[in-house]
Amino acid sequence: MDMTEWTSQVRRGILEYCILLLVSKQPRYGYELVTLLDRWEPLAVTEGTLYPLLRRLLKENYIDSFWKESEAGPPRKYYSLTADGRLLLEAMSREWNKLDAAVYQIQLYRGEEAL
């Protein structure tokens, strides 16, 4: 089995969740998000992947953006969570916790119980 396609499908939804988590903590600019996600190799993205996702989240009103002067160059576009984004993040967190718990239970499952 080619793990590349499977990994790509799994990452697609998780990336959106992780971006919302990161901007919920504090406003972040695009390259900062790329750099932060690089800390966790399975979540590393390119700007070509990140910016279309940010544009979609902006269009759907889950994040907002604003420009802020930078001490080290041109102004940066920062992204923050909107009220709708916070609701989405809470819903995603609930679902993630359910999925995580279910996968964990399957990992522990020995197959002894009758269905």
Beta strands, then each sheet from edge to edge (+ up, - down):
strand 1: 28-29
strand 2: 63-70
strand 3: 73-81
sheet 1: 1+ 3- 2+
end
